[in-house]
């Protein structure tokens, strides 16, 4: 608990999967490598 770095989609943390930090509309977000392809392809 207390970790703020979780995938914004599935909630996985960096112990579980590699997380990638990115910015969208000036907001910093984290996404895991598993959800990243969905983000790239624009699937919800
Ligand atoms: Zn994820």
mmCIF file of the protein (N, C-alpha, C, O) and its ligand, coordinates in Angstrom:
data_MODEL
# 
_entry.id   MODEL 
# 
loop_
_entity.id 
_entity.type 
_entity.pdbx_number_of_molecules 
1 polymer     1 
2 non-polymer 1 
# 
_entity_poly.entity_id                      1 
_entity_poly.type                           'polypeptide(L)' 
_entity_poly.nstd_linkage                   no 
_entity_poly.nstd_monomer                   no 
_entity_poly.pdbx_seq_one_letter_code       
;(UNK)(UNK)(UNK)(UNK)(UNK)(UNK)(UNK)(UNK)(UNK)(UNK)(UNK)(UNK)(UNK)(UNK)(UNK)(UNK)
(UNK)(UNK)(UNK)(UNK)(UNK)(UNK)(UNK)(UNK)(UNK)(UNK)(UNK)(UNK)(UNK)(UNK)(UNK)(UNK)
(UNK)(UNK)(UNK)(UNK)(UNK)(UNK)(UNK)(UNK)(UNK)(UNK)(UNK)(UNK)
;
_entity_poly.pdbx_seq_one_letter_code_can   XXXXXXXXXXXXXXXXXXXXXXXXXXXXXXXXXXXXXXXXXXXX 
_entity_poly.pdbx_strand_id                 A 
# 
loop_
_entity_poly_seq.entity_id 
_entity_poly_seq.num 
_entity_poly_seq.mon_id 
_entity_poly_seq.hetero 
1 1  UNK n 
1 2  UNK n 
1 3  UNK n 
1 4  UNK n 
1 5  UNK n 
1 6  UNK n 
1 7  UNK n 
1 8  UNK n 
1 9  UNK n 
1 10 UNK n 
1 11 UNK n 
1 12 UNK n 
1 13 UNK n 
1 14 UNK n 
1 15 UNK n 
1 16 UNK n 
1 17 UNK n 
1 18 UNK n 
1 19 UNK n 
1 20 UNK n 
1 21 UNK n 
1 22 UNK n 
1 23 UNK n 
1 24 UNK n 
1 25 UNK n 
1 26 UNK n 
1 27 UNK n 
1 28 UNK n 
1 29 UNK n 
1 30 UNK n 
1 31 UNK n 
1 32 UNK n 
1 33 UNK n 
1 34 UNK n 
1 35 UNK n 
1 36 UNK n 
1 37 UNK n 
1 38 UNK n 
1 39 UNK n 
1 40 UNK n 
1 41 UNK n 
1 42 UNK n 
1 43 UNK n 
1 44 UNK n 
# 
loop_
_struct_asym.id 
_struct_asym.entity_id 
A 1 
B 2 
# 
loop_
_chem_comp.id 
_chem_comp.type 
_chem_comp.mon_nstd_flag 
UNK 'L-peptide linking' . 
ZN  non-polymer         . 
# 
_pdbx_entity_nonpoly.entity_id   2 
_pdbx_entity_nonpoly.name        ? 
_pdbx_entity_nonpoly.comp_id     ZN 
# 
_pdbx_nonpoly_scheme.asym_id         B 
_pdbx_nonpoly_scheme.entity_id       2 
_pdbx_nonpoly_scheme.mon_id          ZN 
_pdbx_nonpoly_scheme.ndb_seq_num     1 
_pdbx_nonpoly_scheme.pdb_seq_num     101 
_pdbx_nonpoly_scheme.auth_seq_num    101 
_pdbx_nonpoly_scheme.pdb_mon_id      ZN 
_pdbx_nonpoly_scheme.auth_mon_id     ZN 
_pdbx_nonpoly_scheme.pdb_strand_id   A 
_pdbx_nonpoly_scheme.pdb_ins_code    . 
# 
loop_
_atom_site.group_PDB 
_atom_site.id 
_atom_site.type_symbol 
_atom_site.label_atom_id 
_atom_site.label_alt_id 
_atom_site.label_comp_id 
_atom_site.label_asym_id 
_atom_site.label_entity_id 
_atom_site.label_seq_id 
_atom_site.pdbx_PDB_ins_code 
_atom_site.Cartn_x 
_atom_site.Cartn_y 
_atom_site.Cartn_z 
_atom_site.occupancy 
_atom_site.B_iso_or_equiv 
_atom_site.pdbx_formal_charge 
_atom_site.auth_seq_id 
_atom_site.auth_comp_id 
_atom_site.auth_asym_id 
_atom_site.auth_atom_id 
_atom_site.pdbx_PDB_model_num 
ATOM   1   N  N  . UNK A 1 1  ? 0.833   -1.207 0.000   1.00 0.00 ? 1   UNK A N  1 
ATOM   2   C  CA . UNK A 1 1  ? 0.000   0.000  0.000   1.00 0.00 ? 1   UNK A CA 1 
ATOM   3   C  C  . UNK A 1 1  ? 0.865   1.254  0.000   1.00 0.00 ? 1   UNK A C  1 
ATOM   4   O  O  . UNK A 1 1  ? 2.053   1.204  0.320   1.00 0.00 ? 1   UNK A O  1 
ATOM   5   N  N  . UNK A 1 2  ? 0.256   2.370  -0.362  1.00 0.00 ? 2   UNK A N  1 
ATOM   6   C  CA . UNK A 1 2  ? 0.985   3.612  -0.382  1.00 0.00 ? 2   UNK A CA 1 
ATOM   7   C  C  . UNK A 1 2  ? 1.675   3.908  -1.707  1.00 0.00 ? 2   UNK A C  1 
ATOM   8   O  O  . UNK A 1 2  ? 2.189   5.006  -1.919  1.00 0.00 ? 2   UNK A O  1 
ATOM   9   N  N  . UNK A 1 3  ? 1.683   2.924  -2.592  1.00 0.00 ? 3   UNK A N  1 
ATOM   10  C  CA . UNK A 1 3  ? 2.270   3.174  -3.901  1.00 0.00 ? 3   UNK A CA 1 
ATOM   11  C  C  . UNK A 1 3  ? 1.280   3.906  -4.795  1.00 0.00 ? 3   UNK A C  1 
ATOM   12  O  O  . UNK A 1 3  ? 0.091   3.586  -4.830  1.00 0.00 ? 3   UNK A O  1 
ATOM   13  N  N  . UNK A 1 4  ? 1.787   4.874  -5.502  1.00 0.00 ? 4   UNK A N  1 
ATOM   14  C  CA . UNK A 1 4  ? 0.917   5.622  -6.396  1.00 0.00 ? 4   UNK A CA 1 
ATOM   15  C  C  . UNK A 1 4  ? 1.087   5.150  -7.835  1.00 0.00 ? 4   UNK A C  1 
ATOM   16  O  O  . UNK A 1 4  ? 0.318   5.522  -8.722  1.00 0.00 ? 4   UNK A O  1 
ATOM   17  N  N  . UNK A 1 5  ? 2.097   4.333  -8.049  1.00 0.00 ? 5   UNK A N  1 
ATOM   18  C  CA . UNK A 1 5  ? 2.364   3.906  -9.416  1.00 0.00 ? 5   UNK A CA 1 
ATOM   19  C  C  . UNK A 1 5  ? 1.614   2.631  -9.738  1.00 0.00 ? 5   UNK A C  1 
ATOM   20  O  O  . UNK A 1 5  ? 2.074   1.521  -9.470  1.00 0.00 ? 5   UNK A O  1 
ATOM   21  N  N  . UNK A 1 6  ? 0.475   2.823  -10.306 1.00 0.00 ? 6   UNK A N  1 
ATOM   22  C  CA . UNK A 1 6  ? -0.327  1.695  -10.752 1.00 0.00 ? 6   UNK A CA 1 
ATOM   23  C  C  . UNK A 1 6  ? -0.800  1.960  -12.179 1.00 0.00 ? 6   UNK A C  1 
ATOM   24  O  O  . UNK A 1 6  ? -1.014  3.103  -12.584 1.00 0.00 ? 6   UNK A O  1 
ATOM   25  N  N  . UNK A 1 7  ? -0.954  0.887  -12.915 1.00 0.00 ? 7   UNK A N  1 
ATOM   26  C  CA . UNK A 1 7  ? -1.521  1.018  -14.249 1.00 0.00 ? 7   UNK A CA 1 
ATOM   27  C  C  . UNK A 1 7  ? -2.894  1.662  -14.153 1.00 0.00 ? 7   UNK A C  1 
ATOM   28  O  O  . UNK A 1 7  ? -3.724  1.249  -13.342 1.00 0.00 ? 7   UNK A O  1 
ATOM   29  N  N  . UNK A 1 8  ? -3.133  2.669  -14.974 1.00 0.00 ? 8   UNK A N  1 
ATOM   30  C  CA . UNK A 1 8  ? -4.402  3.373  -14.900 1.00 0.00 ? 8   UNK A CA 1 
ATOM   31  C  C  . UNK A 1 8  ? -5.553  2.522  -15.427 1.00 0.00 ? 8   UNK A C  1 
ATOM   32  O  O  . UNK A 1 8  ? -6.719  2.830  -15.182 1.00 0.00 ? 8   UNK A O  1 
ATOM   33  N  N  . UNK A 1 9  ? -5.234  1.474  -16.134 1.00 0.00 ? 9   UNK A N  1 
ATOM   34  C  CA . UNK A 1 9  ? -6.301  0.653  -16.707 1.00 0.00 ? 9   UNK A CA 1 
ATOM   35  C  C  . UNK A 1 9  ? -6.609  -0.580 -15.867 1.00 0.00 ? 9   UNK A C  1 
ATOM   36  O  O  . UNK A 1 9  ? -7.762  -0.824 -15.514 1.00 0.00 ? 9   UNK A O  1 
ATOM   37  N  N  . UNK A 1 10 ? -5.586  -1.348 -15.552 1.00 0.00 ? 10  UNK A N  1 
ATOM   38  C  CA . UNK A 1 10 ? -5.840  -2.611 -14.864 1.00 0.00 ? 10  UNK A CA 1 
ATOM   39  C  C  . UNK A 1 10 ? -5.403  -2.576 -13.406 1.00 0.00 ? 10  UNK A C  1 
ATOM   40  O  O  . UNK A 1 10 ? -5.720  -3.487 -12.640 1.00 0.00 ? 10  UNK A O  1 
ATOM   41  N  N  . UNK A 1 11 ? -4.669  -1.523 -13.012 1.00 0.00 ? 11  UNK A N  1 
ATOM   42  C  CA . UNK A 1 11 ? -4.277  -1.382 -11.614 1.00 0.00 ? 11  UNK A CA 1 
ATOM   43  C  C  . UNK A 1 11 ? -3.044  -2.166 -11.216 1.00 0.00 ? 11  UNK A C  1 
ATOM   44  O  O  . UNK A 1 11 ? -2.675  -2.180 -10.042 1.00 0.00 ? 11  UNK A O  1 
ATOM   45  N  N  . UNK A 1 12 ? -2.398  -2.820 -12.169 1.00 0.00 ? 12  UNK A N  1 
ATOM   46  C  CA . UNK A 1 12 ? -1.179  -3.565 -11.857 1.00 0.00 ? 12  UNK A CA 1 
ATOM   47  C  C  . UNK A 1 12 ? -0.085  -2.611 -11.396 1.00 0.00 ? 12  UNK A C  1 
ATOM   48  O  O  . UNK A 1 12 ? 0.018   -1.490 -11.893 1.00 0.00 ? 12  UNK A O  1 
ATOM   49  N  N  . UNK A 1 13 ? 0.723   -3.054 -10.456 1.00 0.00 ? 13  UNK A N  1 
ATOM   50  C  CA . UNK A 1 13 ? 1.845   -2.212 -10.035 1.00 0.00 ? 13  UNK A CA 1 
ATOM   51  C  C  . UNK A 1 13 ? 3.147   -2.712 -10.653 1.00 0.00 ? 13  UNK A C  1 
ATOM   52  O  O  . UNK A 1 13 ? 3.170   -3.718 -11.363 1.00 0.00 ? 13  UNK A O  1 
ATOM   53  N  N  . UNK A 1 14 ? 4.220   -1.994 -10.369 1.00 0.00 ? 14  UNK A N  1 
ATOM   54  C  CA . UNK A 1 14 ? 5.486   -2.280 -11.048 1.00 0.00 ? 14  UNK A CA 1 
ATOM   55  C  C  . UNK A 1 14 ? 6.137   -3.564 -10.547 1.00 0.00 ? 14  UNK A C  1 
ATOM   56  O  O  . UNK A 1 14 ? 7.105   -4.041 -11.140 1.00 0.00 ? 14  UNK A O  1 
ATOM   57  N  N  . UNK A 1 15 ? 5.611   -4.128 -9.455  1.00 0.00 ? 15  UNK A N  1 
ATOM   58  C  CA . UNK A 1 15 ? 6.093   -5.438 -9.022  1.00 0.00 ? 15  UNK A CA 1 
ATOM   59  C  C  . UNK A 1 15 ? 5.521   -6.537 -9.909  1.00 0.00 ? 15  UNK A C  1 
ATOM   60  O  O  . UNK A 1 15 ? 6.121   -7.593 -10.106 1.00 0.00 ? 15  UNK A O  1 
ATOM   61  N  N  . UNK A 1 16 ? 4.346   -6.246 -10.428 1.00 0.00 ? 16  UNK A N  1 
ATOM   62  C  CA . UNK A 1 16 ? 3.611   -7.239 -11.204 1.00 0.00 ? 16  UNK A CA 1 
ATOM   63  C  C  . UNK A 1 16 ? 4.011   -7.202 -12.681 1.00 0.00 ? 16  UNK A C  1 
ATOM   64  O  O  . UNK A 1 16 ? 4.219   -8.238 -13.312 1.00 0.00 ? 16  UNK A O  1 
ATOM   65  N  N  . UNK A 1 17 ? 4.113   -5.988 -13.211 1.00 0.00 ? 17  UNK A N  1 
ATOM   66  C  CA . UNK A 1 17 ? 4.447   -5.788 -14.625 1.00 0.00 ? 17  UNK A CA 1 
ATOM   67  C  C  . UNK A 1 17 ? 5.215   -4.488 -14.770 1.00 0.00 ? 17  UNK A C  1 
ATOM   68  O  O  . UNK A 1 17 ? 5.113   -3.591 -13.933 1.00 0.00 ? 17  UNK A O  1 
ATOM   69  N  N  . UNK A 1 18 ? 5.979   -4.401 -15.835 1.00 0.00 ? 18  UNK A N  1 
ATOM   70  C  CA . UNK A 1 18 ? 6.677   -3.142 -16.116 1.00 0.00 ? 18  UNK A CA 1 
ATOM   71  C  C  . UNK A 1 18 ? 5.664   -2.042 -16.401 1.00 0.00 ? 18  UNK A C  1 
ATOM   72  O  O  . UNK A 1 18 ? 4.707   -2.240 -17.150 1.00 0.00 ? 18  UNK A O  1 
ATOM   73  N  N  . UNK A 1 19 ? 5.885   -0.892 -15.798 1.00 0.00 ? 19  UNK A N  1 
ATOM   74  C  CA . UNK A 1 19 ? 4.999   0.252  -16.012 1.00 0.00 ? 19  UNK A CA 1 
ATOM   75  C  C  . UNK A 1 19 ? 5.711   1.316  -16.841 1.00 0.00 ? 19  UNK A C  1 
ATOM   76  O  O  . UNK A 1 19 ? 6.916   1.528  -16.712 1.00 0.00 ? 19  UNK A O  1 
ATOM   77  N  N  . UNK A 1 20 ? 4.956   1.957  -17.669 1.00 0.00 ? 20  UNK A N  1 
ATOM   78  C  CA . UNK A 1 20 ? 5.469   3.044  -18.492 1.00 0.00 ? 20  UNK A CA 1 
ATOM   79  C  C  . UNK A 1 20 ? 4.760   4.325  -18.074 1.00 0.00 ? 20  UNK A C  1 
ATOM   80  O  O  . UNK A 1 20 ? 3.532   4.374  -17.999 1.00 0.00 ? 20  UNK A O  1 
ATOM   81  N  N  . UNK A 1 21 ? 5.552   5.364  -17.804 1.00 0.00 ? 21  UNK A N  1 
ATOM   82  C  CA . UNK A 1 21 ? 4.952   6.644  -17.464 1.00 0.00 ? 21  UNK A CA 1 
ATOM   83  C  C  . UNK A 1 21 ? 4.785   7.470  -18.729 1.00 0.00 ? 21  UNK A C  1 
ATOM   84  O  O  . UNK A 1 21 ? 5.690   7.535  -19.560 1.00 0.00 ? 21  UNK A O  1 
ATOM   85  N  N  . UNK A 1 22 ? 3.641   8.091  -18.870 1.00 0.00 ? 22  UNK A N  1 
ATOM   86  C  CA . UNK A 1 22 ? 3.417   8.953  -20.032 1.00 0.00 ? 22  UNK A CA 1 
ATOM   87  C  C  . UNK A 1 22 ? 2.583   10.141 -19.613 1.00 0.00 ? 22  UNK A C  1 
ATOM   88  O  O  . UNK A 1 22 ? 2.038   10.180 -18.510 1.00 0.00 ? 22  UNK A O  1 
ATOM   89  N  N  . UNK A 1 23 ? 2.491   11.107 -20.506 1.00 0.00 ? 23  UNK A N  1 
ATOM   90  C  CA . UNK A 1 23 ? 1.686   12.280 -20.211 1.00 0.00 ? 23  UNK A CA 1 
ATOM   91  C  C  . UNK A 1 23 ? 0.590   12.410 -21.240 1.00 0.00 ? 23  UNK A C  1 
ATOM   92  O  O  . UNK A 1 23 ? 0.803   12.198 -22.434 1.00 0.00 ? 23  UNK A O  1 
ATOM   93  N  N  . UNK A 1 24 ? -0.572  12.756 -20.764 1.00 0.00 ? 24  UNK A N  1 
ATOM   94  C  CA . UNK A 1 24 ? -1.712  12.976 -21.645 1.00 0.00 ? 24  UNK A CA 1 
ATOM   95  C  C  . UNK A 1 24 ? -2.431  14.222 -21.171 1.00 0.00 ? 24  UNK A C  1 
ATOM   96  O  O  . UNK A 1 24 ? -2.893  14.293 -20.032 1.00 0.00 ? 24  UNK A O  1 
ATOM   97  N  N  . UNK A 1 25 ? -2.522  15.202 -22.053 1.00 0.00 ? 25  UNK A N  1 
ATOM   98  C  CA . UNK A 1 25 ? -3.148  16.477 -21.712 1.00 0.00 ? 25  UNK A CA 1 
ATOM   99  C  C  . UNK A 1 25 ? -2.564  17.065 -20.431 1.00 0.00 ? 25  UNK A C  1 
ATOM   100 O  O  . UNK A 1 25 ? -3.274  17.610 -19.586 1.00 0.00 ? 25  UNK A O  1 
ATOM   101 N  N  . UNK A 1 26 ? -1.232  16.933 -20.321 1.00 0.00 ? 26  UNK A N  1 
ATOM   102 C  CA . UNK A 1 26 ? -0.540  17.529 -19.192 1.00 0.00 ? 26  UNK A CA 1 
ATOM   103 C  C  . UNK A 1 26 ? -0.584  16.724 -17.911 1.00 0.00 ? 26  UNK A C  1 
ATOM   104 O  O  . UNK A 1 26 ? 0.004   17.116 -16.903 1.00 0.00 ? 26  UNK A O  1 
ATOM   105 N  N  . UNK A 1 27 ? -1.281  15.597 -17.947 1.00 0.00 ? 27  UNK A N  1 
ATOM   106 C  CA . UNK A 1 27 ? -1.357  14.755 -16.756 1.00 0.00 ? 27  UNK A CA 1 
ATOM   107 C  C  . UNK A 1 27 ? -0.422  13.568 -16.890 1.00 0.00 ? 27  UNK A C  1 
ATOM   108 O  O  . UNK A 1 27 ? -0.382  12.912 -17.931 1.00 0.00 ? 27  UNK A O  1 
ATOM   109 N  N  . UNK A 1 28 ? 0.331   13.294 -15.829 1.00 0.00 ? 28  UNK A N  1 
ATOM   110 C  CA . UNK A 1 28 ? 1.184   12.116 -15.824 1.00 0.00 ? 28  UNK A CA 1 
ATOM   111 C  C  . UNK A 1 28 ? 0.362   10.889 -15.472 1.00 0.00 ? 28  UNK A C  1 
ATOM   112 O  O  . UNK A 1 28 ? -0.430  10.891 -14.530 1.00 0.00 ? 28  UNK A O  1 
ATOM   113 N  N  . UNK A 1 29 ? 0.573   9.850  -16.251 1.00 0.00 ? 29  UNK A N  1 
ATOM   114 C  CA . UNK A 1 29 ? -0.146  8.615  -16.004 1.00 0.00 ? 29  UNK A CA 1 
ATOM   115 C  C  . UNK A 1 29 ? 0.808   7.446  -16.123 1.00 0.00 ? 29  UNK A C  1 
ATOM   116 O  O  . UNK A 1 29 ? 1.893   7.561  -16.694 1.00 0.00 ? 29  UNK A O  1 
ATOM   117 N  N  . UNK A 1 30 ? 0.388   6.329  -15.579 1.00 0.00 ? 30  UNK A N  1 
ATOM   118 C  CA . UNK A 1 30 ? 1.172   5.098  -15.699 1.00 0.00 ? 30  UNK A CA 1 
ATOM   119 C  C  . UNK A 1 30 ? 0.328   4.043  -16.386 1.00 0.00 ? 30  UNK A C  1 
ATOM   120 O  O  . UNK A 1 30 ? -0.868  3.904  -16.133 1.00 0.00 ? 30  UNK A O  1 
ATOM   121 N  N  . UNK A 1 31 ? 0.976   3.319  -17.245 1.00 0.00 ? 31  UNK A N  1 
ATOM   122 C  CA . UNK A 1 31 ? 0.294   2.203  -17.881 1.00 0.00 ? 31  UNK A CA 1 
ATOM   123 C  C  . UNK A 1 31 ? 1.259   1.030  -17.970 1.00 0.00 ? 31  UNK A C  1 
ATOM   124 O  O  . UNK A 1 31 ? 2.457   1.222  -18.181 1.00 0.00 ? 31  UNK A O  1 
ATOM   125 N  N  . UNK A 1 32 ? 0.747   -0.171 -17.811 1.00 0.00 ? 32  UNK A N  1 
ATOM   126 C  CA . UNK A 1 32 ? 1.611   -1.334 -17.870 1.00 0.00 ? 32  UNK A CA 1 
ATOM   127 C  C  . UNK A 1 32 ? 1.789   -1.789 -19.315 1.00 0.00 ? 32  UNK A C  1 
ATOM   128 O  O  . UNK A 1 32 ? 1.032   -1.412 -20.209 1.00 0.00 ? 32  UNK A O  1 
ATOM   129 N  N  . UNK A 1 33 ? 2.806   -2.604 -19.505 1.00 0.00 ? 33  UNK A N  1 
ATOM   130 C  CA . UNK A 1 33 ? 3.134   -3.038 -20.864 1.00 0.00 ? 33  UNK A CA 1 
ATOM   131 C  C  . UNK A 1 33 ? 2.024   -3.865 -21.498 1.00 0.00 ? 33  UNK A C  1 
ATOM   132 O  O  . UNK A 1 33 ? 1.942   -3.979 -22.721 1.00 0.00 ? 33  UNK A O  1 
ATOM   133 N  N  . UNK A 1 34 ? 1.197   -4.424 -20.680 1.00 0.00 ? 34  UNK A N  1 
ATOM   134 C  CA . UNK A 1 34 ? 0.095   -5.224 -21.203 1.00 0.00 ? 34  UNK A CA 1 
ATOM   135 C  C  . UNK A 1 34 ? -1.035  -4.342 -21.752 1.00 0.00 ? 34  UNK A C  1 
ATOM   136 O  O  . UNK A 1 34 ? -1.692  -4.695 -22.731 1.00 0.00 ? 34  UNK A O  1 
ATOM   137 N  N  . UNK A 1 35 ? -1.243  -3.211 -21.115 1.00 0.00 ? 35  UNK A N  1 
ATOM   138 C  CA . UNK A 1 35 ? -2.303  -2.303 -21.548 1.00 0.00 ? 35  UNK A CA 1 
ATOM   139 C  C  . UNK A 1 35 ? -1.819  -1.295 -22.583 1.00 0.00 ? 35  UNK A C  1 
ATOM   140 O  O  . UNK A 1 35 ? -2.617  -0.666 -23.277 1.00 0.00 ? 35  UNK A O  1 
ATOM   141 N  N  . UNK A 1 36 ? -0.510  -1.154 -22.674 1.00 0.00 ? 36  UNK A N  1 
ATOM   142 C  CA . UNK A 1 36 ? 0.067   -0.173 -23.600 1.00 0.00 ? 36  UNK A CA 1 
ATOM   143 C  C  . UNK A 1 36 ? -0.384  -0.373 -25.056 1.00 0.00 ? 36  UNK A C  1 
ATOM   144 O  O  . UNK A 1 36 ? -0.737  0.607  -25.712 1.00 0.00 ? 36  UNK A O  1 
ATOM   145 N  N  . UNK A 1 37 ? -0.383  -1.591 -25.576 1.00 0.00 ? 37  UNK A N  1 
ATOM   146 C  CA . UNK A 1 37 ? -0.848  -1.776 -26.953 1.00 0.00 ? 37  UNK A CA 1 
ATOM   147 C  C  . UNK A 1 37 ? -2.283  -1.302 -27.169 1.00 0.00 ? 37  UNK A C  1 
ATOM   148 O  O  . UNK A 1 37 ? -2.619  -0.792 -28.237 1.00 0.00 ? 37  UNK A O  1 
ATOM   149 N  N  . UNK A 1 38 ? -3.115  -1.469 -26.163 1.00 0.00 ? 38  UNK A N  1 
ATOM   150 C  CA . UNK A 1 38 ? -4.498  -1.005 -26.273 1.00 0.00 ? 38  UNK A CA 1 
ATOM   151 C  C  . UNK A 1 38 ? -4.552  0.511  -26.365 1.00 0.00 ? 38  UNK A C  1 
ATOM   152 O  O  . UNK A 1 38 ? -5.360  1.083  -27.097 1.00 0.00 ? 38  UNK A O  1 
ATOM   153 N  N  . UNK A 1 39 ? -3.665  1.146  -25.600 1.00 0.00 ? 39  UNK A N  1 
ATOM   154 C  CA . UNK A 1 39 ? -3.594  2.608  -25.639 1.00 0.00 ? 39  UNK A CA 1 
ATOM   155 C  C  . UNK A 1 39 ? -3.149  3.078  -27.015 1.00 0.00 ? 39  UNK A C  1 
ATOM   156 O  O  . UNK A 1 39 ? -3.699  4.034  -27.562 1.00 0.00 ? 39  UNK A O  1 
ATOM   157 N  N  . UNK A 1 40 ? -2.157  2.406  -27.569 1.00 0.00 ? 40  UNK A N  1 
ATOM   158 C  CA . UNK A 1 40 ? -1.628  2.772  -28.878 1.00 0.00 ? 40  UNK A CA 1 
ATOM   159 C  C  . UNK A 1 40 ? -2.681  2.611  -29.968 1.00 0.00 ? 40  UNK A C  1 
ATOM   160 O  O  . UNK A 1 40 ? -2.792  3.436  -30.874 1.00 0.00 ? 40  UNK A O  1 
ATOM   161 N  N  . UNK A 1 41 ? -3.442  1.539  -29.860 1.00 0.00 ? 41  UNK A N  1 
ATOM   162 C  CA . UNK A 1 41 ? -4.440  1.267  -30.894 1.00 0.00 ? 41  UNK A CA 1 
ATOM   163 C  C  . UNK A 1 41 ? -5.774  1.957  -30.618 1.00 0.00 ? 41  UNK A C  1 
ATOM   164 O  O  . UNK A 1 41 ? -6.708  1.877  -31.417 1.00 0.00 ? 41  UNK A O  1 
ATOM   165 N  N  . UNK A 1 42 ? -5.845  2.628  -29.488 1.00 0.00 ? 42  UNK A N  1 
ATOM   166 C  CA . UNK A 1 42 ? -7.032  3.417  -29.187 1.00 0.00 ? 42  UNK A CA 1 
ATOM   167 C  C  . UNK A 1 42 ? -8.252  2.613  -28.810 1.00 0.00 ? 42  UNK A C  1 
ATOM   168 O  O  . UNK A 1 42 ? -9.384  3.075  -28.949 1.00 0.00 ? 42  UNK A O  1 
ATOM   169 N  N  . UNK A 1 43 ? -8.012  1.389  -28.324 1.00 0.00 ? 43  UNK A N  1 
ATOM   170 C  CA . UNK A 1 43 ? -9.137  0.571  -27.878 1.00 0.00 ? 43  UNK A CA 1 
ATOM   171 C  C  . UNK A 1 43 ? -9.438  0.861  -26.414 1.00 0.00 ? 43  UNK A C  1 
ATOM   172 O  O  . UNK A 1 43 ? -8.533  1.056  -25.603 1.00 0.00 ? 43  UNK A O  1 
ATOM   173 N  N  . UNK A 1 44 ? -10.698 0.884  -26.103 1.00 0.00 ? 44  UNK A N  1 
ATOM   174 C  CA . UNK A 1 44 ? -11.077 1.261  -24.753 1.00 0.00 ? 44  UNK A CA 1 
ATOM   175 C  C  . UNK A 1 44 ? -11.081 0.112  -23.808 1.00 0.00 ? 44  UNK A C  1 
ATOM   176 O  O  . UNK A 1 44 ? -11.383 0.285  -22.627 1.00 0.00 ? 44  UNK A O  1 
HETATM 177 ZN ZN . ZN  B 2 .  ? -2.480  -2.486 -17.198 1.00 0.00 ? 101 ZN  A ZN 1 
# 
